[in-house]
Amino acid sequence: MVEHVGVTDELIGIRHYLHQHPERSFKEVETSAYLARLLRGHGIDVLDTTLETGVVALIEGEVPGPRIALRAVRRLKGRSSRQ
């Protein structure tokens, strides 16, 4: 069964915050900290890593089963990842 997740005011607020606080590629230190705080605020376990940027979190289901990994990278249209 697939549940539909609607766009909430919280998600809209996150989007606005991220757009109002841009950081250069590969220098997203504050963005990473912001997202880690949000995840922790929802009871999601954020793992300690040696990464300067990025967030690794563990979301456990209620029953044993297959696992997946998700990696999200956003590129601005018309800009290379080195800009």
Phi, psi and omega in degrees: 000132180252129177263139176277130177253116181278162176283120182259168175301326179297315180295322177296319178297321178297314179301314180298316179301312183297323178288332180276349181230064183290152175225153179293152178304138180066013177230027187276054183293311181291323177298316179299316180296319179299311181295322178298318177298317179298314180297314178300322178298339177259013177077019180267134182284113176265124185276144175283131179224175175266009180292137174283324177228159181101161182225134175242123183230153179245119178245112182260139177277177181275340181230151178295152178169192181300156179238154177227160172240143181234129177235124181241129177228131180247126176248138176283138182302129177083005181238139178279165180289350181266357180277000000 
